[in-house]
Amino acid sequence: MDNKTINIGSSDFVKLIQRGYFYVDKTLMIKDVIDSGSEALLFTRPRRFGKSLNMSMLKAYFEMNADTAELFRDLKIWQCGERYRAEQGKYPVIYLSFFDFSEPDWEQALNYLKKAISDEFIRHNCVCEGDILIPVEKMQFQSVMEASASITYYKSSLKDLSRWLYRFYGVMPIIIIDEYDKPLQKAQTSGYYDEMIAFLKGFFTGGLKDNPSLMKGILTGVLRIAKESIFTGMNNFDVYSVFSNKYSEYFGFTEAEVQAIAECYGTQQDMAEVKNWYDGYCFGETEIYNPWSVLQYFSRDRVPEAYWLRTSGNDIIHTMFKNVSARMLEDLTALVQGKAIMATIPVDIVYPDLENDTSGSILYAVLMMTGYLKQVDAKRVGGDERTGRGLKYRSKFMIPNKEILEVYQVEILEYFEQYCRPDMSDVIQEAITANDVDTLQAELSRFLMQSTSNFDGAYEVFYHGLMLGNVAMMREGYFVTSNLESGEGRFDIQMEPKKSVLPGIIMELKSVREEYADEAARDRSLEKEAADALAQIEENEYITNLRMRGVKSIILYGMAFKGKHAKVLSKVLE
């Protein structure tokens, strides 16, 4: 690898190569696609793992009239022999990307789809030349190109355009669709799923199933949507997910690729830090690093941060968290603590099932497919590996790396802030900073009584999230962190003041789950647990980080919860 400029954010293969930007050579994927006997291929991977760049690469290689052969002469595919070089520039290509789809309602979504299809018709308006199309077909082509056709024409447009391109060139086209499932995800969270599924079922099936004019269809997405819901009857479709060995090295960076990047842009000493922060994914049997974050790390003076944070649309995950069960809360707590959980997950997803998931199986499947979990071990327990029908795995899951741990903490914090904020008062915020224990305890108990059920309060993670939601609203005055190391352990919540006039704050939370014969016994238990929490802060020296940052006044809070009841104890260190 040469020491070239790292371009962040571009998924345009032609731009990267023409302008001499840094590029990790993934062109052997082209060879595997050519060798594949599949008429249609779907690749599912998390966002920012190179799907769009690979689709742009395939388009640049296969598309005729593009004059891109020179871009590949120094890349691996060109060394594979004449058979593969002969495929370069051979095919008309239909290319659609739904990467930036984010429409809030069906009317705007349909307009987006019409515009995207219209743009591709304009790109191929050469088929209108001469007498290739009969008058009625020219009328149909023109109306789609002008975005004025009926919805029926748009549903059949993929199949129609491929037929007309085949007729014009005498060569069957390749269809490439990037982020095919993005419209479905947005439709599910925005309330127009039925309209979207009806459109895409006709659109995809018409273009990819039994299409005599199709050379090959290639799709990418994040989730593997059940064929019954969108690809009805498509037996010509092969799916390569995070479970698949084939194509596993083409999305994300392998260990060897990251080592080469480190040698070029840093030192081998960087590898330990990069591995700790951005490694941990396993696609098939291949160890994979997050490519987006690795490139960010080396282009920003090798500073480790959670670069992946906020790069991925997570509406689906937040929707699922609304219905999280007590068992799932317990699992999520274990994950954040670095532990593994076991679950049986489906590979095919049907979106309407996402909001009715009580076992956690679909949530964990989505978290893994979107990059929030890694599978440590997996065993197929049902279904067909090739078609994916009924495919399930019994898997052990963990959080992949330090970056994703931070992403969990920030995004879950924001989630609880969103759902707790409407009911919280300024009184609680003032009580926290003023060390007004009586008011804080009374207000927390009032909030729990009015806003939660005893079931909600069964696990410590619920109360942790509740308090994170509270203090998140005080961000103007504090830097809020959770579950990070300080002293001899990990604090629950730390509030580092942005101004010296404010105190630093450490909170340790306990959940009491035993049953008691009377209120007095319950209150004694709450008192003891709150005292133990307070002692834990001092014994483990959780104040270390705040002291190192020069914070002089620190309030320690020990909090214990049982159902709708709270006990708060505090201590001030000057």
C-alpha positions as CSV (number, residue, x, y, z in Angstrom):
1,M,0.0,0.0,0.0
2,D,1.3,3.4,-0.9
3,N,1.0,6.3,1.5
4,K,-1.9,8.0,-0.2
5,T,-4.5,10.4,1.1
6,I,-7.3,8.7,3.0
7,N,-10.6,9.8,1.7
8,I,-13.4,9.5,4.3
9,G,-17.0,9.0,3.3
10,S,-16.7,8.4,-0.4
11,S,-18.2,5.2,-1.8
12,D,-17.3,6.2,-5.4
13,F,-14.8,3.6,-6.7
14,V,-14.0,5.6,-9.8
15,K,-13.3,8.8,-7.8
16,L,-11.0,7.0,-5.4
17,I,-8.9,5.4,-8.1
18,Q,-8.8,8.3,-10.5
19,R,-7.8,10.8,-7.8
20,G,-5.2,8.5,-6.3
21,Y,-6.9,8.1,-2.9
22,F,-6.1,5.2,-0.6
23,Y,-7.9,2.0,-1.5
24,V,-7.9,-1.5,0.0
25,D,-8.0,-3.8,-3.0
26,K,-11.3,-5.9,-2.9
27,T,-11.4,-6.5,-6.6
28,L,-11.2,-10.3,-6.3
29,M,-14.8,-10.1,-5.4
30,I,-15.4,-9.4,-9.1
31,K,-13.8,-12.8,-9.9
32,D,-16.1,-14.6,-7.4
33,V,-19.2,-12.9,-8.8
34,I,-18.2,-13.9,-12.3
35,D,-17.6,-17.5,-11.2
36,S,-20.9,-17.7,-9.3
37,G,-23.6,-19.7,-10.8
38,S,-26.2,-17.7,-9.0
39,E,-28.5,-15.5,-11.1
40,A,-29.1,-13.2,-8.1
41,L,-26.9,-12.5,-5.1
42,L,-27.7,-10.6,-1.9
43,F,-25.0,-9.5,0.5
44,T,-26.0,-8.4,4.0
45,R,-23.6,-6.5,6.3
46,P,-23.7,-3.6,8.8
47,R,-23.6,-0.1,7.5
48,R,-20.2,1.5,6.8
49,F,-18.7,-1.9,6.0
50,G,-17.9,-1.2,2.4
51,K,-21.1,-2.4,0.6
52,S,-21.7,0.7,-1.4
53,L,-18.0,1.0,-2.4
54,N,-18.1,-2.7,-3.6
55,M,-21.2,-2.1,-5.6
56,S,-19.6,1.0,-7.2
57,M,-16.6,-1.2,-8.0
58,L,-18.8,-3.8,-9.7
59,K,-20.6,-1.2,-11.7
60,A,-17.3,0.4,-12.9
61,Y,-16.0,-3.0,-13.9
62,F,-18.9,-4.5,-15.8
63,E,-20.6,-1.4,-17.4
64,M,-20.0,-1.0,-21.1
65,N,-19.2,2.5,-22.5
66,A,-17.7,3.5,-19.2
67,D,-14.0,3.5,-20.3
68,T,-12.8,2.3,-16.9
69,A,-10.4,-0.5,-17.8
70,E,-7.4,1.6,-16.9
71,L,-8.7,1.8,-13.3
72,F,-8.2,-1.9,-12.8
73,R,-4.9,-2.6,-14.4
74,D,-2.9,-2.3,-11.2
75,L,-5.5,-4.2,-9.1
76,K,-5.8,-7.9,-8.3
77,I,-8.6,-8.7,-10.7
78,W,-6.4,-7.8,-13.7
79,Q,-4.0,-10.6,-12.7
80,C,-6.7,-13.3,-12.8
81,G,-6.4,-13.9,-16.6
82,E,-8.0,-13.1,-19.9
83,R,-11.2,-14.8,-19.0
84,Y,-12.0,-12.3,-16.3
85,R,-10.5,-9.3,-18.2
86,A,-12.9,-10.1,-21.1
87,E,-15.8,-9.4,-18.8
88,Q,-14.7,-5.8,-18.2
89,G,-17.0,-3.3,-19.9
90,K,-19.2,-6.0,-21.4
91,Y,-22.6,-5.4,-19.9
92,P,-25.3,-2.7,-19.6
93,V,-25.8,-2.0,-15.9
94,I,-28.9,-0.9,-14.1
95,Y,-27.7,0.7,-10.9
96,L,-29.9,2.0,-8.0
97,S,-28.9,3.0,-4.5
98,F,-31.3,3.7,-1.6
99,F,-28.5,4.7,0.7
100,D,-30.0,8.1,1.6
101,F,-33.6,7.0,1.7
102,S,-35.3,8.7,4.8
103,E,-38.8,9.7,3.6
104,P,-41.4,10.3,6.5
105,D,-44.5,9.2,4.6
106,W,-45.7,7.2,1.7
107,E,-46.3,10.1,-0.6
108,Q,-42.8,11.4,-0.3
109,A,-41.4,7.8,-0.4
110,L,-43.1,7.1,-3.7
111,N,-41.8,10.4,-5.1
112,Y,-38.3,9.3,-4.1
113,L,-38.7,5.9,-5.8
114,K,-40.0,7.5,-8.9
115,K,-37.1,10.0,-9.0
116,A,-34.5,7.2,-8.5
117,I,-36.0,5.1,-11.3
118,S,-36.5,8.1,-13.5
119,D,-32.8,9.0,-13.2
120,E,-31.8,5.5,-14.2
121,F,-34.1,5.7,-17.3
122,I,-32.5,9.0,-18.2
123,R,-29.1,7.4,-17.9
124,H,-30.2,4.8,-20.4
125,N,-32.2,7.0,-22.8
126,C,-30.2,5.6,-25.7
127,V,-32.7,2.8,-26.0
128,C,-35.2,5.4,-27.3
129,E,-33.0,5.9,-30.4
130,G,-34.2,4.3,-33.7
131,D,-36.9,1.7,-33.8
132,I,-35.8,-0.5,-30.8
133,L,-39.0,0.4,-29.0
134,I,-42.5,0.3,-30.5
135,P,-44.6,3.5,-30.0
136,V,-46.4,2.2,-26.8
137,E,-43.1,1.3,-25.2
138,K,-41.6,4.7,-26.1
139,M,-44.6,6.3,-24.4
140,Q,-44.1,4.2,-21.4
141,F,-40.3,4.9,-21.3
142,Q,-40.9,8.6,-21.7
143,S,-43.5,8.8,-18.9
144,V,-41.3,6.9,-16.5
145,M,-38.3,9.1,-17.4
146,E,-40.4,12.2,-16.7
147,A,-41.6,10.8,-13.4
148,S,-45.2,11.1,-14.5
149,A,-46.1,7.4,-15.1
150,S,-48.7,5.4,-13.1
151,I,-47.4,3.3,-10.2
152,T,-48.0,0.2,-12.3
153,Y,-45.2,1.2,-14.7
154,Y,-42.8,1.9,-11.9
155,K,-43.5,-1.6,-10.4
156,S,-42.6,-3.2,-13.7
157,S,-39.8,-0.7,-14.6
158,L,-36.9,-2.9,-13.5
159,K,-38.0,-5.8,-15.7
160,D,-39.0,-3.4,-18.6
161,L,-35.7,-1.5,-18.6
162,S,-33.7,-4.8,-18.5
163,R,-35.7,-6.1,-21.5
164,W,-35.2,-2.9,-23.5
165,L,-31.4,-2.8,-22.8
166,Y,-31.1,-6.4,-23.9
167,R,-32.9,-5.6,-27.1
168,F,-30.8,-2.5,-27.7
169,Y,-27.3,-4.0,-27.0
170,G,-27.9,-7.7,-27.6
171,V,-26.3,-8.3,-24.2
172,M,-28.3,-9.1,-21.0
173,P,-27.8,-6.4,-18.4
174,I,-26.6,-6.7,-14.8
175,I,-28.9,-5.2,-12.1
176,I,-27.2,-3.7,-9.0
177,I,-29.2,-2.4,-6.1
178,D,-27.5,-1.0,-3.0
179,E,-29.2,-0.8,0.4
180,Y,-32.3,-2.6,-0.9
181,D,-33.9,-2.8,2.6
182,K,-33.5,0.9,3.6
183,P,-36.9,1.9,2.3
184,L,-38.5,-1.0,4.2
185,Q,-36.8,0.0,7.5
186,K,-38.0,3.5,7.2
187,A,-41.5,2.4,6.1
188,Q,-41.8,0.2,9.2
189,T,-40.9,2.9,11.6
190,S,-42.9,5.6,9.8
191,G,-46.2,3.8,9.3
192,Y,-46.4,3.0,5.6
193,Y,-44.9,-0.5,5.5
194,D,-47.9,-2.1,3.7
195,E,-47.6,0.4,0.8
196,M,-43.9,-0.1,0.6
197,I,-43.9,-3.9,0.7
198,A,-46.6,-3.9,-2.1
199,F,-44.5,-1.7,-4.3
200,L,-41.1,-3.4,-3.7
201,K,-42.5,-7.0,-4.1
202,G,-43.6,-6.2,-7.6
203,F,-40.5,-4.2,-8.4
204,F,-37.9,-6.7,-7.2
205,T,-39.7,-9.9,-8.2
206,G,-40.4,-8.5,-11.7
207,G,-36.8,-7.6,-12.3
208,L,-35.0,-10.5,-10.5
209,K,-37.3,-13.6,-10.8
210,D,-37.5,-15.5,-14.1
211,N,-36.4,-12.5,-16.0
212,P,-35.2,-13.8,-19.4
213,S,-33.3,-10.5,-20.0
214,L,-31.2,-10.6,-16.8
215,M,-27.6,-11.6,-16.7
216,K,-27.2,-11.2,-13.0
217,G,-28.7,-9.3,-10.1
218,I,-26.6,-8.1,-7.2
219,L,-28.1,-6.5,-4.0
220,T,-26.8,-5.3,-0.7
221,G,-28.6,-4.5,2.5
222,V,-28.3,-4.7,6.3
223,L,-31.0,-7.2,7.1
224,R,-31.9,-10.4,5.3
225,I,-35.6,-9.9,4.7
226,A,-37.7,-13.1,4.4
227,K,-38.3,-14.1,0.8
228,E,-41.9,-14.7,1.6
229,S,-42.4,-11.0,2.3
230,I,-40.6,-9.5,-0.7
231,F,-38.8,-12.0,-2.9
232,T,-41.7,-14.4,-3.3
233,G,-40.8,-17.7,-5.1
234,M,-37.3,-16.6,-6.0
235,N,-35.4,-19.9,-6.0
236,N,-32.6,-18.3,-8.1
237,F,-31.5,-16.1,-5.1
238,D,-28.4,-16.8,-3.0
239,V,-27.9,-14.9,0.2
240,Y,-24.5,-14.2,1.8
241,S,-24.9,-12.9,5.3
242,V,-22.6,-12.5,8.3
243,F,-22.8,-16.2,8.8
244,S,-21.5,-17.1,5.3
245,N,-17.8,-18.0,4.6
246,K,-18.0,-17.1,1.0
247,Y,-17.3,-13.4,0.2
248,S,-16.6,-12.9,4.0
249,E,-13.3,-11.1,3.4
250,Y,-14.7,-8.4,1.0
251,F,-16.7,-6.4,3.5
252,G,-14.6,-4.7,6.2
253,F,-10.9,-5.1,6.7
254,T,-9.1,-8.3,7.5
255,E,-6.3,-8.6,10.0
256,A,-3.6,-8.6,7.3
257,E,-5.1,-5.5,5.6
258,V,-5.2,-3.6,8.9
259,Q,-1.6,-4.6,9.6
260,A,-0.6,-3.2,6.2
261,I,-2.5,0.0,6.9
262,A,-0.7,0.3,10.2
263,E,2.7,-0.1,8.5
264,C,1.8,2.5,6.0
265,Y,0.2,5.2,8.2
266,G,1.4,4.4,11.7
267,T,3.4,1.7,13.4
268,Q,2.8,-1.9,14.4
269,Q,2.4,-0.6,18.0
270,D,-0.9,0.9,16.9
271,M,-2.3,-2.6,16.2
272,A,-3.1,-3.4,19.8
273,E,-5.1,-0.2,20.2
274,V,-6.9,-0.7,16.8
275,K,-7.7,-4.2,17.7
276,N,-9.1,-3.2,21.1
277,W,-11.3,-0.5,19.6
278,Y,-12.4,-1.7,16.1
279,D,-11.8,-5.5,15.8
280,G,-14.1,-8.3,17.1
281,Y,-16.4,-8.9,14.1
282,C,-16.6,-12.4,12.6
283,F,-18.1,-12.8,9.2
284,G,-18.3,-16.5,8.5
285,E,-14.9,-17.7,9.8
286,T,-13.1,-14.4,8.9
287,E,-12.0,-12.0,11.5
288,I,-13.1,-8.5,10.4
289,Y,-12.3,-4.9,11.6
290,N,-14.7,-2.0,11.1
291,P,-13.3,-0.3,8.0
292,W,-14.9,3.1,8.6
293,S,-13.4,3.5,12.0
294,V,-10.0,2.1,11.1
295,L,-9.6,4.7,8.3
296,Q,-10.9,7.4,10.6
297,Y,-8.3,6.4,13.2
298,F,-5.3,6.6,10.9
299,S,-6.5,9.7,9.1
300,R,-7.0,11.6,12.5
301,D,-3.5,11.2,14.0
302,R,-4.3,7.8,15.4
303,V,-6.7,9.0,18.1
304,P,-9.0,6.2,19.3
305,E,-12.7,7.3,19.4
306,A,-16.1,5.8,18.6
307,Y,-16.1,7.0,15.0
308,W,-19.0,4.7,14.1
309,L,-21.3,6.6,16.5
310,R,-24.2,8.3,14.7
311,T,-23.2,6.9,11.3
312,S,-26.0,4.3,11.3
313,G,-29.7,4.7,11.2
314,N,-31.1,2.9,14.2
315,D,-34.8,3.6,14.1
316,I,-35.6,-0.1,14.1
317,I,-33.5,-0.8,17.1
318,H,-35.0,2.0,19.1
319,T,-38.5,0.8,18.2
320,M,-37.7,-2.6,19.5
321,F,-36.3,-1.3,22.7
322,K,-39.8,0.1,23.5
323,N,-41.0,-3.4,24.1
324,V,-37.9,-4.8,25.8
325,S,-38.8,-7.5,28.5
326,A,-37.2,-7.9,31.9
327,R,-35.2,-10.9,30.6
328,M,-33.9,-8.8,27.7
329,L,-32.9,-6.0,30.0
330,E,-30.9,-8.5,32.1
331,D,-29.2,-9.7,28.9
332,L,-28.3,-6.1,27.8
333,T,-26.9,-5.4,31.2
334,A,-24.7,-8.5,31.0
335,L,-23.5,-7.4,27.5
336,V,-22.4,-4.0,28.7
337,Q,-20.5,-5.7,31.6
338,G,-18.5,-7.6,29.0
339,K,-20.3,-10.9,29.5
340,A,-21.7,-13.2,26.8
341,I,-25.4,-14.2,26.3
342,M,-26.9,-17.2,24.5
343,A,-29.8,-16.9,22.1
344,T,-31.4,-18.7,19.1
345,I,-31.9,-16.3,16.3
346,P,-33.7,-16.3,13.0
347,V,-31.7,-15.2,9.9
348,D,-34.7,-14.2,7.8
349,I,-36.5,-11.1,9.2
350,V,-40.1,-10.0,8.7
351,Y,-40.4,-6.4,9.7
352,P,-43.9,-6.6,11.4
353,D,-42.5,-9.1,13.8
354,L,-39.9,-6.7,15.1
355,E,-42.2,-4.9,17.5
356,N,-43.7,-8.1,18.8
357,D,-40.5,-9.7,19.9
358,T,-40.7,-10.8,23.5
359,S,-38.0,-13.5,23.6
360,G,-35.2,-11.2,22.3
361,S,-34.4,-13.5,19.4
362,I,-35.2,-11.0,16.7
363,L,-33.6,-8.1,18.7
364,Y,-30.4,-10.0,19.0
365,A,-30.5,-11.0,15.3
366,V,-30.9,-7.4,14.3
367,L,-28.2,-6.2,16.7
368,M,-25.8,-8.7,15.2
369,M,-26.6,-7.9,11.6
370,T,-26.3,-4.2,12.3
371,G,-22.9,-4.5,13.9
372,Y,-23.9,-4.1,17.6
373,L,-23.1,-7.7,18.5
374,K,-20.6,-10.3,17.5
375,Q,-21.2,-14.0,17.5
376,V,-18.5,-15.9,19.5
377,D,-19.9,-19.3,18.5
378,A,-22.8,-20.3,16.3
379,K,-24.5,-23.6,15.4
380,R,-27.2,-24.0,12.8
381,V,-30.3,-25.5,14.4
382,G,-32.7,-25.5,11.5
383,G,-33.5,-24.4,8.0
384,D,-31.8,-24.4,4.6
385,E,-28.3,-22.8,4.4
386,R,-28.5,-21.9,0.7
387,T,-32.1,-20.6,0.4
388,G,-32.3,-19.3,4.0
389,R,-35.8,-20.7,4.5
390,G,-36.4,-21.2,8.2
391,L,-32.7,-20.8,8.9
392,K,-31.9,-20.4,12.6
393,Y,-28.7,-20.4,14.7
394,R,-28.0,-21.0,18.3
395,S,-25.3,-18.4,19.1
396,K,-23.2,-16.9,21.8
397,F,-23.1,-13.1,21.6
398,M,-20.9,-10.4,23.0
399,I,-20.2,-6.7,22.3
400,P,-17.5,-6.6,19.7
401,N,-15.1,-4.0,20.9
402,K,-14.5,-0.8,22.9
403,E,-16.0,1.4,20.2
404,I,-19.3,-0.4,20.2
405,L,-19.4,-0.4,24.1
406,E,-19.3,3.4,23.9
407,V,-21.9,3.4,21.2
408,Y,-24.2,1.3,23.5
409,Q,-23.7,3.7,26.4
410,V,-24.4,6.9,24.4
411,E,-27.3,5.6,22.3
412,I,-29.0,3.8,25.2
413,L,-28.5,6.9,27.3
414,E,-30.2,9.0,24.6
415,Y,-33.0,6.4,24.3
416,F,-33.8,6.6,28.0
417,E,-33.5,10.4,27.9
418,Q,-36.1,10.4,25.1
419,Y,-38.6,8.3,27.1
420,C,-38.0,9.7,30.6
421,R,-37.7,13.4,29.9
422,P,-41.3,14.4,29.6
423,D,-42.1,13.4,33.2
424,M,-39.0,14.7,34.9
425,S,-38.9,18.0,36.8
426,D,-36.3,20.7,37.5
427,V,-36.7,19.8,41.1
428,I,-34.8,16.5,40.6
429,Q,-32.0,18.2,38.7
430,E,-31.6,20.9,41.4
431,A,-31.7,18.3,44.2
432,I,-28.8,16.3,42.6
433,T,-26.4,19.2,42.4
434,A,-27.5,20.7,45.8
435,N,-27.1,17.4,47.7
436,D,-30.7,17.6,48.8
437,V,-31.2,13.9,49.6
438,D,-34.7,14.2,51.0
439,T,-36.1,16.0,48.0
440,L,-34.2,13.7,45.5
441,Q,-35.5,10.6,47.2
442,A,-39.1,11.9,47.4
443,E,-39.1,13.0,43.7
444,L,-37.7,9.7,42.5
445,S,-40.3,7.8,44.5
446,R,-43.0,10.0,43.1
447,F,-41.8,9.5,39.6
448,L,-41.6,5.7,40.0
449,M,-45.1,5.6,41.5
450,Q,-46.6,7.6,38.6
451,S,-44.7,6.3,35.6
452,T,-43.6,2.7,36.1
453,S,-44.9,-0.7,37.0
454,N,-43.3,-3.2,39.4
455,F,-42.4,-5.3,36.4
456,D,-40.4,-2.4,35.0
457,G,-38.5,-2.1,38.2
458,A,-37.4,-5.7,38.4
459,Y,-33.8,-5.2,37.3
460,E,-31.0,-2.7,38.0
461,V,-30.6,-1.9,34.3
462,F,-34.0,-0.2,34.4
463,Y,-33.0,2.2,37.3
464,H,-29.6,2.7,35.7
465,G,-31.3,3.8,32.5
466,L,-33.8,6.0,34.5
467,M,-31.0,7.9,36.2
468,L,-29.0,8.2,33.0
469,G,-32.1,9.8,31.5
470,N,-32.3,12.2,34.3
471,V,-28.8,13.4,34.3
472,A,-28.6,13.4,30.5
473,M,-30.9,16.5,30.7
474,M,-28.1,18.3,32.6
475,R,-25.6,18.2,29.7
476,E,-25.2,21.9,29.6
477,G,-23.4,21.7,33.0
478,Y,-21.9,18.2,32.9
479,F,-20.1,15.6,30.9
480,V,-22.0,12.4,31.6
481,T,-20.4,9.0,31.4
482,S,-21.5,5.5,32.5
483,N,-19.9,2.2,33.3
484,L,-16.3,3.4,32.7
485,E,-13.2,2.4,34.7
486,S,-12.0,4.7,37.5
487,G,-9.8,3.7,40.4
488,E,-10.3,0.0,41.2
489,G,-13.5,-0.6,39.2
490,R,-16.3,0.8,37.1
491,F,-18.7,3.5,38.4
492,D,-22.3,3.4,37.4
493,I,-22.7,7.1,36.6
494,Q,-20.2,9.9,36.7
495,M,-21.0,13.6,36.1
496,E,-17.9,15.7,35.5
497,P,-18.7,19.5,35.8
498,K,-18.0,21.8,33.0
499,K,-17.6,24.7,35.4
500,S,-15.6,24.8,38.6
501,V,-18.6,26.2,40.6
502,L,-20.4,22.9,40.1
503,P,-19.7,19.7,42.1
504,G,-18.5,16.5,40.6
505,I,-21.0,13.6,41.1
506,I,-20.6,9.8,41.3
507,M,-23.7,7.6,41.5
508,E,-23.8,3.9,42.4
509,L,-27.1,2.1,42.1
510,K,-28.5,-1.1,43.6
511,S,-31.7,-3.0,42.9
512,V,-33.4,-5.0,45.7
513,R,-35.3,-8.0,44.4
514,E,-36.1,-9.9,47.5
515,E,-39.7,-10.0,48.9
516,Y,-40.4,-8.6,52.4
517,A,-43.1,-9.3,54.9
518,D,-43.7,-5.6,55.7
519,E,-42.7,-2.1,54.7
520,A,-40.3,-1.8,57.6
521,A,-38.2,-4.8,56.5
522,R,-38.2,-3.4,52.9
523,D,-37.0,0.0,54.1
524,R,-34.2,-1.5,56.2
525,S,-33.0,-3.5,53.2
526,L,-33.1,-0.4,51.0
527,E,-31.1,1.5,53.6
528,K,-28.5,-1.2,53.8
529,E,-28.1,-1.4,50.0
530,A,-27.8,2.3,49.6
531,A,-25.1,2.4,52.3
532,D,-23.3,-0.5,50.6
533,A,-23.4,1.4,47.3
534,L,-22.0,4.5,49.0
535,A,-19.2,2.5,50.6
536,Q,-18.4,0.8,47.2
537,I,-17.7,4.2,45.7
538,E,-15.1,5.0,48.3
539,E,-13.6,1.5,48.6
540,N,-13.0,1.3,44.9
541,E,-11.9,4.9,44.6
542,Y,-14.3,5.8,41.8
543,I,-13.5,9.4,42.4
544,T,-10.0,9.0,40.8
545,N,-10.9,10.3,37.4
546,L,-12.6,13.4,38.8
547,R,-9.7,14.1,41.1
548,M,-7.2,13.8,38.2
549,R,-9.3,16.4,36.3
550,G,-9.0,18.8,39.3
551,V,-12.6,18.5,40.6
552,K,-12.5,19.7,44.2
553,S,-16.0,19.1,45.5
554,I,-17.5,15.7,44.8
555,I,-20.9,14.4,45.9
556,L,-21.2,10.6,46.2
557,Y,-24.7,9.0,45.9
558,G,-25.6,5.6,47.0
559,M,-29.1,4.7,45.6
560,A,-31.2,1.6,46.2
561,F,-34.5,0.7,44.5
562,K,-37.2,-1.8,45.1
563,G,-40.2,-1.6,42.8
564,K,-41.6,1.9,43.1
565,H,-39.5,2.8,46.1
566,A,-36.1,4.5,46.4
567,K,-33.6,5.2,49.1
568,V,-30.8,7.8,48.6
569,L,-27.8,8.4,50.7
570,S,-25.0,10.8,50.0
571,K,-21.6,12.0,51.2
572,V,-19.7,15.1,50.2
573,L,-15.9,15.1,49.6
574,E,-14.2,18.5,49.7
